[in-house]
């Protein structure tokens, strides 16, 4: 996930724009307060809600009918589509992340590891924006 995160930032973020413009690119909000709220919720609420839905509900539902590999891939595709903002670069990165989070769910047999990994992914994206 670290490698995909670095590639994601390098491809998406422009280092000459500054942190405010990069946050606008990432969040879609031009207001500083809305950007801060968006970033804070992406560290806390978003990983919990997303992982409970995609890795908890969707994978569990699909595993009743299909094998776990199909469930992980299908969940990752839905995850990618819902996070892609109609951008093919975002889509490909989020599908990869969705597959990695699904594998983490299967290996740990729980939802806590994907929540922690997803939260770390979001924190790392924002930290890299200041570095890059």
MDAnalysis code that builds the backbone (N, CA, C; Angstrom):
import MDAnalysis as mda
import numpy as np

u = mda.Universe.empty(396, n_residues=132, atom_resindex=np.repeat(np.arange(132), 3), trajectory=True)
u.add_TopologyAttr("name", ["N", "CA", "C"] * 132)
u.add_TopologyAttr("resid", np.arange(1, 133))
u.add_TopologyAttr("resname", ["UNK", "UNK", "UNK", "UNK", "UNK", "UNK", "UNK", "UNK", "UNK", "UNK", "UNK", "UNK", "UNK", "UNK", "UNK", "UNK", "UNK", "UNK", "UNK", "UNK", "UNK", "UNK", "UNK", "UNK", "UNK", "UNK", "UNK", "UNK", "UNK", "UNK", "UNK", "UNK", "UNK", "UNK", "UNK", "UNK", "UNK", "UNK", "UNK", "UNK", "UNK", "UNK", "UNK", "UNK", "UNK", "UNK", "UNK", "UNK", "UNK", "UNK", "UNK", "UNK", "UNK", "UNK", "UNK", "UNK", "UNK", "UNK", "UNK", "UNK", "UNK", "UNK", "UNK", "UNK", "UNK", "UNK", "UNK", "UNK", "UNK", "UNK", "UNK", "UNK", "UNK", "UNK", "UNK", "UNK", "UNK", "UNK", "UNK", "UNK", "UNK", "UNK", "UNK", "UNK", "UNK", "UNK", "UNK", "UNK", "UNK", "UNK", "UNK", "UNK", "UNK", "UNK", "UNK", "UNK", "UNK", "UNK", "UNK", "UNK", "UNK", "UNK", "UNK", "UNK", "UNK", "UNK", "UNK", "UNK", "UNK", "UNK", "UNK", "UNK", "UNK", "UNK", "UNK", "UNK", "UNK", "UNK", "UNK", "UNK", "UNK", "UNK", "UNK", "UNK", "UNK", "UNK", "UNK", "UNK", "UNK", "UNK", "UNK", "UNK"])
u.atoms.positions = np.array([
    [0.816, -1.180, 0.000],
    [0.000, 0.000, 0.000],
    [0.865, 1.250, 0.000],
    [2.005, 1.182, 0.625],
    [2.891, 2.341, 0.678],
    [3.341, 2.742, -0.721],
    [3.709, 1.775, -1.518],
    [4.163, 2.063, -2.881],
    [3.027, 2.652, -3.711],
    [1.828, 2.071, -3.604],
    [0.700, 2.608, -4.369],
    [0.337, 4.006, -3.899],
    [0.506, 4.279, -2.605],
    [0.223, 5.606, -2.071],
    [1.203, 6.636, -2.623],
    [2.468, 6.301, -2.656],
    [3.483, 7.213, -3.192],
    [3.215, 7.488, -4.668],
    [2.921, 6.458, -5.437],
    [2.630, 6.638, -6.858],
    [1.379, 7.494, -7.033],
    [0.363, 7.253, -6.210],
    [-0.875, 8.035, -6.273],
    [-0.597, 9.526, -6.081],
    [0.187, 9.872, -5.076],
    [0.500, 11.277, -4.798],
    [1.320, 11.873, -5.936],
    [2.310, 11.148, -6.415],
    [3.170, 11.667, -7.481],
    [2.360, 11.924, -8.753],
    [1.403, 11.067, -9.058],
    [0.618, 11.213, -10.272],
    [-0.458, 12.296, -10.129],
    [-1.094, 12.378, -8.964],
    [-2.257, 13.241, -8.797],
    [-1.895, 14.655, -8.361],
    [-0.952, 14.794, -7.443],
    [-0.672, 16.088, -6.826],
    [0.436, 16.810, -7.585],
    [0.250, 18.105, -7.771],
    [1.241, 18.951, -8.433],
    [2.054, 19.669, -7.355],
    [3.372, 19.461, -7.275],
    [4.160, 20.047, -6.189],
    [4.243, 21.570, -6.227],
    [3.967, 22.169, -7.361],
    [4.066, 23.620, -7.472],
    [2.784, 24.345, -7.088],
    [1.717, 23.611, -6.793],
    [0.436, 24.233, -6.476],
    [0.325, 24.727, -5.049],
    [1.051, 24.159, -4.113],
    [0.888, 24.502, -2.713],
    [-0.135, 23.593, -2.056],
    [-0.099, 23.547, -0.733],
    [-0.950, 22.619, 0.023],
    [-2.430, 22.951, -0.142],
    [-2.786, 24.231, -0.173],
    [-4.202, 24.603, -0.296],
    [-4.795, 24.113, -1.618],
    [-4.100, 24.321, -2.709],
    [-4.595, 23.870, -4.008],
    [-4.595, 22.350, -4.114],
    [-3.607, 21.704, -3.508],
    [-3.590, 20.238, -3.516],
    [-4.735, 19.674, -2.682],
    [-5.039, 20.321, -1.552],
    [-6.197, 19.897, -0.764],
    [-7.490, 20.119, -1.548],
    [-7.542, 21.195, -2.310],
    [-8.708, 21.419, -3.161],
    [-8.834, 20.301, -4.189],
    [-7.715, 19.892, -4.789],
    [-7.729, 18.799, -5.755],
    [-8.203, 17.506, -5.103],
    [-7.746, 17.263, -3.878],
    [-8.071, 16.016, -3.193],
    [-9.485, 16.008, -2.622],
    [-9.937, 17.132, -2.022],
    [-11.229, 17.151, -1.348],
    [-12.351, 17.749, -2.184],
    [-12.008, 18.677, -3.077],
    [-13.035, 19.355, -3.845],
    [-13.560, 20.608, -3.173],
    [-13.058, 20.919, -1.974],
    [-13.497, 22.105, -1.243],
    [-12.450, 23.205, -1.351],
    [-12.903, 24.431, -1.574],
    [-12.006, 25.565, -1.658],
    [-11.861, 26.277, -0.309],
    [-12.817, 26.093, 0.577],
    [-12.799, 26.703, 1.900],
    [-11.845, 25.936, 2.815],
    [-10.971, 26.669, 3.523],
    [-9.990, 26.017, 4.408],
    [-10.661, 25.192, 5.499],
    [-11.740, 25.703, 6.076],
    [-12.420, 24.986, 7.152],
    [-13.043, 23.680, 6.657],
    [-13.628, 23.725, 5.478],
    [-14.195, 22.501, 4.918],
    [-13.102, 21.501, 4.555],
    [-11.954, 21.989, 4.121],
    [-10.832, 21.097, 3.839],
    [-10.361, 20.406, 5.117],
    [-10.262, 21.155, 6.220],
    [-9.832, 20.571, 7.497],
    [-10.846, 19.547, 7.980],
    [-12.126, 19.866, 7.891],
    [-13.170, 18.919, 8.306],
    [-13.115, 17.671, 7.432],
    [-12.928, 17.851, 6.145],
    [-12.848, 16.714, 5.229],
    [-11.656, 15.825, 5.554],
    [-10.514, 16.427, 5.816],
    [-9.316, 15.656, 6.143],
    [-9.495, 14.919, 7.475],
    [-10.058, 15.591, 8.474],
    [-10.259, 14.950, 9.785],
    [-11.235, 13.778, 9.699],
    [-12.306, 13.935, 8.937],
    [-13.236, 12.817, 8.803],
    [-12.627, 11.690, 7.978],
    [-11.715, 12.035, 7.063],
    [-11.076, 10.969, 6.292],
    [-10.133, 10.143, 7.155],
    [-9.670, 10.702, 8.263],
    [-8.818, 9.942, 9.184],
    [-9.635, 9.071, 10.128],
    [-10.872, 9.459, 10.399],
    [-11.641, 8.786, 11.444],
    [-12.882, 8.086, 10.905],
    [-13.874, 8.839, 10.498],
    [-15.158, 8.262, 10.116],
    [-15.118, 7.498, 8.801],
    [-14.459, 8.047, 7.844],
    [-14.434, 7.427, 6.516],
    [-13.870, 6.012, 6.526],
    [-12.720, 5.763, 7.172],
    [-12.224, 4.376, 7.183],
    [-13.178, 3.401, 7.859],
    [-13.799, 3.840, 8.935],
    [-14.710, 2.951, 9.663],
    [-15.930, 2.623, 8.808],
    [-16.561, 3.651, 8.277],
    [-17.782, 3.444, 7.495],
    [-17.486, 2.675, 6.208],
    [-16.446, 3.083, 5.493],
    [-16.105, 2.404, 4.237],
    [-15.760, 0.940, 4.461],
    [-14.946, 0.670, 5.454],
    [-14.526, -0.718, 5.674],
    [-15.668, -1.582, 6.193],
    [-16.523, -1.029, 7.024],
    [-17.687, -1.802, 7.469],
    [-18.590, -2.146, 6.283],
    [-18.698, -1.215, 5.346],
    [-19.540, -1.486, 4.180],
    [-18.851, -2.403, 3.168],
    [-17.681, -1.976, 2.665],
    [-17.051, -2.703, 1.563],
    [-16.438, -4.024, 2.009],
    [-15.641, -4.015, 3.068],
    [-14.988, -5.247, 3.515],
    [-15.858, -6.036, 4.487],
    [-16.781, -5.387, 5.153],
    [-17.658, -6.101, 6.063],
    [-18.893, -6.635, 5.364],
    [-19.745, -5.750, 4.933],
    [-21.038, -6.131, 4.369],
    [-20.924, -6.751, 2.970],
    [-20.262, -6.079, 2.053],
    [-20.218, -6.551, 0.666],
    [-19.482, -7.878, 0.552],
    [-18.297, -7.955, 1.142],
    [-17.536, -9.212, 1.042],
    [-18.264, -10.346, 1.746],
    [-18.803, -10.079, 2.923],
    [-19.538, -11.135, 3.640],
    [-20.736, -11.626, 2.834],
    [-21.455, -10.710, 2.215],
    [-22.613, -11.086, 1.403],
    [-22.184, -11.910, 0.192],
    [-21.131, -11.467, -0.499],
    [-20.688, -12.166, -1.710],
    [-20.062, -13.528, -1.402],
    [-19.447, -13.667, -0.246],
    [-18.816, -14.946, 0.096],
    [-19.833, -16.050, 0.343],
    [-21.081, -15.682, 0.578],
    [-22.116, -16.697, 0.754],
    [-22.402, -17.422, -0.559],
    [-22.214, -16.723, -1.678],
    [-22.503, -17.295, -2.992],
    [-21.251, -17.622, -3.788],
    [-20.238, -16.769, -3.692],
    [-19.024, -16.884, -4.485],
    [-17.834, -17.179, -3.585],
    [-16.690, -17.419, -4.195],
    [-15.479, -17.634, -3.399],
    [-14.925, -16.290, -2.925],
    [-13.980, -16.347, -2.012],
    [-13.476, -15.115, -1.401],
    [-12.688, -14.251, -2.387],
    [-12.001, -14.860, -3.360],
    [-11.253, -14.078, -4.345],
    [-12.185, -13.197, -5.180],
    [-13.292, -13.777, -5.633],
    [-14.260, -12.999, -6.393],
    [-14.860, -11.896, -5.534],
    [-15.173, -12.227, -4.283],
    [-15.763, -11.244, -3.378],
    [-14.820, -10.065, -3.158],
    [-13.531, -10.342, -2.989],
    [-12.545, -9.279, -2.779],
    [-12.421, -8.411, -4.026],
    [-12.324, -9.029, -5.189],
    [-12.157, -8.272, -6.432],
    [-13.408, -7.439, -6.735],
    [-14.588, -8.024, -6.580],
    [-15.821, -7.295, -6.854],
    [-15.991, -6.132, -5.880],
    [-15.693, -6.381, -4.611],
    [-15.765, -5.312, -3.609],
    [-14.767, -4.202, -3.925],
    [-13.574, -4.571, -4.381],
    [-12.558, -3.580, -4.729],
    [-12.987, -2.744, -5.930],
    [-13.651, -3.370, -6.893],
    [-14.132, -2.623, -8.057],
    [-15.209, -1.626, -7.638],
    [-16.128, -2.053, -6.808],
    [-17.156, -1.136, -6.308],
    [-16.515, -0.021, -5.492],
    [-15.541, -0.363, -4.658],
    [-14.805, 0.621, -3.871],
    [-14.113, 1.626, -4.785],
    [-13.470, 1.147, -5.834],
    [-12.785, 2.025, -6.776],
    [-13.735, 2.946, -7.503],
    [-14.857, 2.413, -7.947],
    [-15.837, 3.237, -8.652],
    [-16.406, 4.312, -7.735],
    [-16.677, 3.954, -6.496],
    [-17.275, 4.933, -5.584],
    [-16.287, 6.005, -5.137],
    [-14.990, 5.769, -5.278],
    [-13.979, 6.746, -4.868],
    [-13.250, 7.395, -6.042],
    [-13.572, 7.014, -7.264],
    [-12.754, 7.431, -8.401],
    [-13.009, 8.838, -8.897],
    [-14.155, 9.419, -8.601],
    [-14.495, 10.748, -9.109],
    [-14.400, 10.789, -10.627],
    [-14.752, 9.685, -11.265],
    [-14.741, 9.549, -12.727],
    [-13.361, 9.812, -13.316],
    [-12.340, 9.425, -12.585],
    [-10.962, 9.601, -13.030],
    [-10.326, 8.218, -13.099],
    [-9.777, 7.845, -14.238],
    [-9.231, 6.507, -14.437],
    [-8.024, 6.249, -13.545],
    [-7.242, 7.285, -13.251],
    [-6.087, 7.119, -12.362],
    [-6.561, 6.799, -10.953],
    [-7.540, 7.561, -10.452],
    [-8.092, 7.289, -9.123],
    [-8.692, 5.885, -9.084],
    [-9.417, 5.529, -10.144],
    [-10.072, 4.222, -10.197],
    [-9.065, 3.091, -10.043],
    [-7.988, 3.144, -10.795],
    [-7.006, 2.058, -10.740],
    [-6.337, 1.979, -9.373],
    [-5.994, 3.117, -8.782],
    [-5.362, 3.085, -7.466],
    [-6.316, 2.584, -6.389],
    [-7.558, 3.018, -6.428],
    [-8.499, 2.577, -5.400],
    [-8.895, 1.116, -5.565],
    [-8.877, 0.599, -6.773],
    [-9.122, -0.835, -6.942],
    [-7.970, -1.625, -6.326],
    [-6.741, -1.199, -6.559],
    [-5.583, -1.865, -5.966],
    [-5.655, -1.809, -4.445],
    [-5.966, -0.635, -3.907],
    [-6.087, -0.491, -2.454],
    [-7.219, -1.364, -1.926],
    [-8.334, -1.404, -2.648],
    [-9.454, -2.249, -2.233],
    [-9.085, -3.721, -2.190],
    [-8.297, -4.172, -3.160],
    [-7.843, -5.565, -3.147],
    [-6.934, -5.820, -1.954],
    [-6.005, -4.901, -1.700],
    [-5.103, -5.066, -0.553],
    [-5.860, -5.066, 0.770],
    [-6.854, -4.207, 0.896],
    [-7.654, -4.180, 2.128],
    [-8.499, -5.449, 2.260],
    [-8.996, -5.954, 1.137],
    [-9.741, -7.214, 1.179],
    [-8.861, -8.383, 1.580],
    [-7.628, -8.394, 1.099],
    [-6.683, -9.438, 1.505],
    [-6.375, -9.324, 2.993],
    [-6.224, -8.094, 3.473],
    [-5.979, -7.897, 4.909],
    [-7.155, -8.411, 5.733],
    [-8.359, -8.218, 5.238],
    [-9.542, -8.728, 5.947],
    [-9.539, -10.250, 5.992],
    [-9.188, -10.861, 4.875],
    [-9.164, -12.321, 4.824],
    [-8.055, -12.907, 5.695],
    [-6.881, -12.295, 5.674],
    [-5.748, -12.823, 6.448],
    [-5.973, -12.695, 7.951],
    [-6.613, -11.588, 8.373],
    [-6.830, -11.371, 9.807],
    [-8.185, -11.872, 10.273],
    [-9.046, -12.226, 9.315],
    [-10.392, -12.698, 9.618],
    [-11.171, -11.691, 10.469],
    [-10.965, -10.423, 10.166],
    [-11.660, -9.373, 10.898],
    [-11.637, -8.070, 10.122],
    [-12.258, -7.063, 10.680],
    [-12.403, -5.790, 10.004],
    [-11.490, -4.709, 10.588],
    [-10.871, -4.967, 11.732],
    [-10.036, -3.963, 12.391],
    [-8.786, -3.644, 11.562],
    [-8.120, -4.634, 11.026],
    [-6.905, -4.401, 10.234],
    [-7.189, -3.530, 9.006],
    [-8.242, -3.809, 8.232],
    [-8.520, -2.909, 7.103],
    [-8.854, -1.481, 7.534],
    [-9.525, -1.324, 8.666],
    [-9.837, 0.025, 9.151],
    [-8.556, 0.766, 9.490],
    [-7.646, 0.106, 10.172],
    [-6.377, 0.744, 10.551],
    [-5.543, 1.048, 9.308],
    [-5.466, 0.100, 8.383],
    [-4.701, 0.323, 7.146],
    [-5.290, 1.458, 6.326],
    [-6.598, 1.519, 6.244],
    [-7.248, 2.585, 5.478],
    [-7.015, 3.946, 6.131],
    [-7.070, 3.992, 7.438],
    [-6.800, 5.246, 8.140],
    [-5.357, 5.679, 7.922],
    [-4.436, 4.727, 7.970],
    [-3.030, 5.040, 7.712],
    [-2.839, 5.528, 6.283],
    [-3.550, 4.937, 5.319],
    [-3.495, 5.365, 3.923],
    [-3.893, 6.843, 3.823],
    [-5.004, 7.213, 4.466],
    [-5.484, 8.592, 4.396],
    [-4.514, 9.568, 5.061],
    [-3.970, 9.191, 6.214],
    [-2.999, 10.052, 6.895],
    [-1.760, 10.228, 6.031],
    [-1.306, 9.148, 5.431],
    [-0.098, 9.209, 4.615],
    [-0.288, 10.089, 3.381],
    [-1.476, 10.061, 2.783],
    [-1.736, 10.916, 1.628],
    [-1.588, 12.381, 2.015],
    [-2.172, 12.777, 3.133],
    [-2.096, 14.176, 3.549],
    [-0.675, 14.546, 3.944],
    [0.024, 13.668, 4.638],
    [1.417, 13.959, 5.001],
    [2.299, 14.109, 3.766],
    [2.072, 13.279, 2.771],
    [2.885, 13.381, 1.551],
    [2.616, 14.665, 0.790],
    [1.417, 15.223, 0.949],
    [1.124, 16.474, 0.274],
    [1.977, 17.604, 0.827],
    [2.302, 17.558, 2.123],
    [3.178, 18.582, 2.690],
    [4.635, 18.354, 2.275],
    [5.031, 17.083, 2.162],
    [6.390, 16.769, 1.777],
    [6.615, 17.058, 0.310],
    [5.653, 16.646, -0.513],
    [5.774, 16.756, -1.955],
    [5.342, 18.134, -2.348],
])
